[in-house]
Amino acid sequence: MDYLVKAYAMHDGVRIYAAKTTELVSYPQKRFNMWPTSAAALGRTLTISAIMSCTYKSGEFLNIIVDGDGPIGKITVEATDGKVRGYVQNPGVYLKKGEKLNVGLGVGNGTIEVIKDLHMRQPFSSSCELVSGEIAEDFTYYFAKSEQIPSSVGLGVLFNPDSSVKAAGGFLIQVMPGCKSEDLDKLEAKLKTLKPTSQMIDEGMSPEEIINEITDGDYTFLEKRELSYECNCSKQRFEKALETLEIKDLEDILNKDKKAEIVCNFCNEKYIFDENDLTKIILKKKTKK
């Protein structure tokens, strides 16, 4: 089971979230048969998005867009209450730098945009430029610049030889007002020697053990939250989308193709609307006129 743990550490001067996300990252990799660099970029974004969604109130919604000029293209993720879904424009990218995946080159230069629906009059949007395309460094910069919260983000996805996901996870560390400088120095020194997050997950470490490793046991447990990949698409939802088309466009589809085939961007599920379905939609629209 994928889950997140939240804790305070270092005399309550630091807030830490650590997460195991192997299953939720594996799901889209399998559904889209993604190549490793694309899967790593999406997996890292899914992980930080799941963590971020747990920093907000229940029901509040995040839409995160990593818009780079690299071959992966735009990364789009939606998240709420630890539930995420997302996709990349090009799932077939495999770039390496030495023995490591070159996610930075795959993502390229561009921006991060975070749109928050906090159930106010208008959604709140904030953005910043990408600093490396490696996702973790980019979100560390995003928190500092756009939310004015000194932070450290660690994200990782490890692959099997067949390109399936072996381990995935991440952490978010946020410095609270009043954090002592000596505690901050200690934390920074620890992060420099910390193993990659995906390696710790692969070695069997739990989110609790990752927090324990980062803080040398100096933390107070706050809560545990389940994380998952969930797509809420359905034939009914796509039917409503078809109903927004003009009658003449629907009739063209019916006469030329005899059916409409729609594939969900988030889970690759295919929905077929046959002649009977299309005829019903056309008649429904004509009746409303």
Secondary structure, DSSP 8 states (H G I E B T S, - for coil): --EEEEEEETTTTEEEEEEE-HHHHHHHHHHTT--HHHHHHHHHHHHHHHHHHTTS-TT-EEEEEEEESSTT--EEEEEETTEEEEEES------EETTEE-HHHHH-SEEEEEEEE-SSSS-EEEEEE-SSSSSHHHHHHHHHHHS---EEEEEEEEE-TTS-EEEEEEEEEEE-TT--HHHHHHHHHHHHH---HHHHHHTT--HHHHHHHHHTT-EEEEEEEE-EE-----HHHHHHHHTTS-HHHHHHHHHHTSSEEEE-TTT--EEEE-HHHHHHHHHHHHHH-
